[in-house]
Amino acid sequence: MEQSSWDFWVEEALLKVESLKLLRPIRPIQLSKKQATEKRDDEEYEVFNELQPWDRSTVEVSISESFFQQWLRGDNEVLRRDDLPVDKDNANQQKLKKLVLFCGNDFLGLSSHPTIAKATAKAATEHGMGPRGSALICGYTNYHRSLESSLADLLKKEDCLLCPTGYAANTALMVAIGSIAPLLAAGKKPSKEEKIAIFSDALNHLSIIEGIYLAGRRGGVELFVYRHCDMSHLNELLTSCKMKKKVVVTDSLFSMDGDFAPMLELAELRKKHGFLLVIDDAHATFVCGENGGGVAEKFNCETDVDIYTGSLSKAAATLGGFIACSKKWKQFIQSRGRAFIFSTTAPVPFTSALHAAVIVARKETWRRKAIQERMREFHALTGIPITSHIISIVVRTEEKAVQASRYMVKSGFYVTPIRPPGVSPDSCRLRVTLTAAHTTYDIKRLAAALSNCINFQDISSRHSNLLAKL
């Protein structure tokens, strides 16, 4: 089966949507403004070549001394949200405990960048928080279009569709894909051969799983789950499946384990089986690849990925999600992806901030290099083999994870334990994230503190065994 089969199917589905008068165009609008705004140019965005003082605010936080003591005692583990005491220490800087944050998702440290702040303030001053409506009704502006274009350019796709969150991007896409079979069945219930076969990694993000579930409710999808990053198992499932329309969906960088999907092997299987390859690049876009183009750029297989989804609340440090794809797919998703259709679009100040973040992330290449350097330092100090800026230190039981987290807090590091429902009960862990705002000194102190509550040799052995299986 040729790879162009999916182009044919989505085009046929588009024609069906159009015949049902369900095709939904996006109509760009211009917002009135207090000042004339010239066409925005990348030169307006100031960038820097090294770590700046404001970057540290992305990894330095403070908590009150009273709450700090509660945390160490474990009192906050049993308090209900509405039982938490009102903290009267916040106004007294002498009673604040400073911690270095090592569990956030602001990987590039852009949330305090002055260029992004200026872009936000300028848009807010000129337009307020409008427009307040869905993109299909009155919420799509030149700001939104500029952001979509910059993302499409970064990811080397024809176009891009903005979504309210990364979660919504995945659910919108999966529901849209799931609607193809019922549309092409011309009102009849699709037969098994007419359905969409979706092959999903066992550790995919919940947004993908729930999107497939919602798609399945329409009766047009059959789900196949393959073992985590196990390409032999995936190949077996693909080979034995007689359904023509196949989709493989996977996280590109798994958020709780820190490992990459085997992109080159996926690319080979795509050539063999002709499936549509969808990757959720939420934790890698802007961070991986020379230009921040994500995992596909990192592994030089951008043309093998058909559709990207991702989040703009992590390395882009604001809010939102996206789907990067062909123009036909965009038109189809915006007409059939309910999480997109029925959501209010992002306010203009957020969109302006994100556009600035894309430009800054692309130009300030030193931030990606800094993360790579912190990774090398962490490995050298701990011996733990790591493949990304997300470090999963599995200690198994919830009690061990909580105790280790408390020790880290006591040592001056904000590292929270990851427990169910985020992970299974027997794989509780500390999830450490390295960012461009961390320094060599931070990593040395972190490693020293971890050595007192974690057995590096045990963790290293476990990681080595895991990597050997992949």
N, C-alpha and C positions, 0 to 999 in steps of 0.2 A: 504493500500500500504506500503510495506516495505521500510525502509530508503535506502536499497541497490539499489533501482531502479535507483537512480541518478548515482551510480557507473556503472550500466549497460549502461545507456544512453550515458554517456561520453565515455565509452569504445567503444560503437558502433560508435559514432561520430569520435573517433580517427581512427578506422578501415576504415571508409569512407574517411577521410582525407588522410590516407596512400594509399588507393586504387587510389585516384586522384593524387598521387605523390605530395601532398602538405604538408606532414609532415616535419617540419623544426627542425633539431637537432641543439643544441648549441655545438660548438667545442671549448673547452678550449685552449688557447694559453699561452705560456710562453714569457714574455717580457725579452729582453736582458737588463742587468743591469751593472752598473759600478763596483758594489761590489757584491760579493756573498751574497745572502740573505738566511739565514737558515730558517727553518720552524718557523713560528711565533707562539709564545706561549703566553697564557694569562698573564703569569708572567712578560712579558715585559711591561705590561701596569700598570703604577703607579697610584694608587688610594689613596684617602684621606678620612678622617673620619669626617670632619667638614668643615664649610664655610671657604674659603681661600680668601685672598685679591683680587685675580684676578677675583673671581666670581662677584664682584660688578660691573665690567665693562659691565656685561650683562644687568644690569638694570639702569645704570647711563649714560645719554646722555647729550650732550650740543648743544645748538642752539645759534646763534648770538643774541646780544641784539637788533639789528635792526629788525630781523625777529620775535623775541619775542614780540616786541611792535606791529608789524604788525598783529601777530596772535591775540593779545588781542583786537585790533581794528576791527578785522575781514576782513582786507584788502585782506589777502591771499585767502579768500573764493571766491572772484570775479576775481582774477587775473588768466589769462591763464598761462599755464606752461611756454611758451616762453616769457611771460611778467615778470616773476619773476626777480627781480633785482639781479645783480651779487653781492654776499656778500663779502665785503672787510674786514669783521671783523674776519674771521676765524683764521687769523694768530695772532690776538691779544687776548691772553687768558684772559685779563682783561675784555673783552667785551662779553665773553661767558656766557650764562645763563645755569646753570646745572639743569636738570630735572631727576626725578626718573621715569623710564619707567614702566607703569602698563598696557600695552596693547599688549605686544609682545607674541610670541608663544614659546620662548626658556624656556620652563617650568622648566627644570632641571638646567638651567644655564650652559650648557656644551659648549657654543660657545667660551668661553675663557679658557677652560681646557687645561693645558699644555701638558698632555698626548696625547690629540687629535691633538693638534698643532704639536707635535713631529712626530706623525704617518703620518700626512699630509706632513710635510717637508721631512721626510725620503723617502716617496714614490715619491715625486716630484723630489728630488735630483737623485734618482736612475732611474726613468722612464720618467721624464717630465710629460706632460699632456696626454700621449697616453693611450690606443690605440684609434684612432679616427675613429670609425665605429660602425655600429649597432652590437648588441650582436650576431646576427645570421651570421654575415659576418666575423668580425675580432675584436670584442670588448669585448670578454669574457675571463677574466684572472683568475688566482688563487685568486687574491684579490676579485673579484666579487663572486667567489664561496665561499670563506671564509665568506663573509658578508651574503650571502644567507643561509648558514648553521647555522650561529649564530642566525639569525632571526627565522629560522624554529625551532631551539632548544628552543628559548625563548617562542615562541607561540605554542609549542608542535604540530607542523605539520610535515608531511613527508618531505616537501620541500618548497622552496620559489623562487619567480621570481622577480628580480629587474626591476623596471621601471624608466623612467626618472623623473617622478613626481608622487605625489599621485593622481593628476588629471588624468594622463595617466593610472595609475593602475586601476582606476574605469572604465574609458572608454574602456580600453583593455578587462577587464573582462566582462563587459556587452555586448560588441560586440561579444566576443567569445561565451558567453552563447546564444546570439541571433542567432548564426550561426548553432546551433545544429538542430533545426527543419528543415531548408532547406536541410541540409546534409542528415538527416534521411528520408526525403521525396523523396530521389532519383531523384532529378532534377525537380520534380513537385512542384507546389505551395502548401505549407503546408495547410491542412485544419485547422479549428479553434481548433479541438481537438488535432491536432499534434503540435500546437504552444506552446511556452513557456509562462506561465502566471507569470508575475513579479509583486509582491506586494511591493510597495515602500511607506515608511513613508512620510507624506506630507511635512516634513521639512528636508528631506534628502539634502545633499550637491549637488550643481549644477553639479559636475562632475558625480555623479550617474545619475542624471536626463538626462544629455546630453548623457551619455553612453547608457541609455535605448532608448533615441530618435534615436541614430545612429543604435542601434540594430533593432529597429522597422522599419527602412528604408529597411531592407532586407526582411520584411514580415514574420518574424518568432517569433514575440513577441506581446503579448497583455498586456497592462499596467493596473494595478489596484492600485489606491492611497488610502491608509487608513489614517484616522485622526491621528494626531501626538500622538504616543505612546498609541493609543486606541486599546487595545487587543480585546475588544468585537467587535469592527468594523472589525478588521482584521479577527477574527474568522468567522464572518458573510460572509465576502467576500470569504474566503477560502472554507467554507462549500457550498456556492452557486455555486462556480466555478467547472465546470465539466471537465476542462482540467487536464490531468494527470501530466504534468511536471510543477511543481510549484516552484518558487523561492521567498523568502522573503529577501529584502535587506534594511538595516537600518544603519544610523550612530550609533555608540555605545555611543558616547558622542557628543551631538549636540553643534556645535561650537558657535552659536549665542545665545543659551539659557542656556547652561551649565547643562542641565539635561541628565540623562542616559536613554538609551533605557531599557525597562523592560525585562531584559535578562532572568530571571527565567520563566516568562510567555511565552516568545518566545520559550524557550526550551520545555515547555509543549506543546505548539501548534505544534512545529516541530514533536514531538512524535505522536501527534494526526493526523496530516495531511501529514507527510512525505515529507515536502518541503526541498529544499536546503536553508540553512541559511547562508547569506553573511552579514558580518558587516564591516563597514568602521571604523577602530580603530585609525584614524589619530591623535586625540587629547588625546588618553588614553594610547597607547603603550609607555612603559618606565615609565609612570607616575603612573598608577593604578596597583594594585596587589602587593603582597609582593616582587616579583622579577621583576616587571615592565612588566609583561605579558599582561597588558591591562585589559579591562573591563571584559572579559571572566574569567580571573584569579581572578579578584576582586569578582565576583559573583559565582566563582567555577562552571563554566559551559563550560569549554574549549572543552570538547568532543561533545558538542551540536552545536558548530560553525563549519560549513563545510569549509568556505573560509574567510580569513581575507584580507582586503586591508588596506593600511595605508600610511602615509607620513613620510619621513625622514628629513623634513625641519622644524619640530617643536621641539619635545623634543630631537631628535637626533642632532638638530642644524646644519644641513648641507643642502644637497639637495637630492631629490630622492623619490621614492615610492616603494611599494612592494605588492606582492600578496602571501600570505602564504596558502598552500593548499596541496592536495595529489600529488604524482608524475604524475598520469594520468592527473589530471587537469592542472598541470604545462605544460606538453607536449602539451596538447590541446591549452592552452592559447598562448603559444609561437608560435604556428602555425596559430592561427586564430585571435589573439588580435592585431589589426592593430596599435594601439598606441604604442605597444611594438615593433612590427616587424619593423616599419619604423622610429624608433627613434635611435639616436646615444646614445650609452651607456655612463654612467658616467665616467669621467676621473679617472684614478687610484688613484691620491691623494685624491679625494673626497671619493672614495670607501674605501680607507685605513682609512680615518678619521671616516667614518661611522662604520667600524668594531670596531675601538677603542671606539667609542661612545657607541656601544651596550654593550661592556664589562664594561666600566666605569659606565654606567647607571645601569647595573645589580648589580655591586659590591658596589657602593656607595649608599646603601639603605637609608642613612641619608637624602638624597635629597628628596625622597618621603615622609619621615617622617616630614621634614621641611615644605613641602607644606601643609600637613595635619594640622600641628600646626598653620600655617598662616591662614588657613581656619577657625579653631576654634577661633582664635583671632578676625578675621574680624566679625564673627557672634556675638561674645560676645560684641563687641564694637558698632555694628550697629543694631543688632536684626534681620537682614535680613537672612532668612533661605536659606542656600546654600547647594548644594550637590556635588560640584566639585570645581576645581581651576579656572573655568571659571564662572565669576559672571556677569549676565546680569541685568543691572539696567535700566529698561524700563521707559522712561519719556514721551513716546508717540510722541509728535510733534518734527519735525526737529529743530525748533527754540529753544525749551527747551534743546535738546541734545547739540546743538552748544553752547548755553550759559553756560551750565554746564561744557562742555569741556574747554571753555575759562577760567572759574573760576579755574578749576583744574590746568591748565597750569600756571595761575597767582600764584597759591599756590605751584608750584614747581613739578607738576606731569604731565607726558606725558600720557594723556588719550584722545584718539580721539573719536569723535561721530560716531556712526554707523547709516547710513542713507540709503535710497534706492540707488542702487539696492540690497544692502546687506540684508535689511529687508523691510517689507512693510511700506508705508508712515505713518501709525498710530501706529507703534511700534518702533520708533527711540529710541536709547538707548546709554548708556555708557557701553562698554564691558571691564570689569576689569579682568586681569589675574594675578593670584598669582604664584610666582615661588620660587624655592629653594634658590635663591639669595636674596630674600627680607628678611628683618629683622622685629622683633617685633616693633622696633622704626618706621620703614617704615609704618607698618600697622596702628599704632596709629596716625601718621601724616595724612595718607590717610583718615582714618575714620573721623578725625576732619575736614579736608577740605571738604569731601563729605557732612558732616552734614550741611554745610553752603549753599549748592546748591541743595541738595536732601532731600525730605521728607522721612525719614527712615520708619516712621509708614505706610505711603501710600505704599511704595515699599514692606515692609514686608507683609502687608495685601494681596497685589497682588500676591506675591510669594507663600504665604500660600494657597491661593485659587487655584493657578495653581498646586501646589503639591498635593492638595486634589483631583484634577481631574485625576491625573496620577495613 
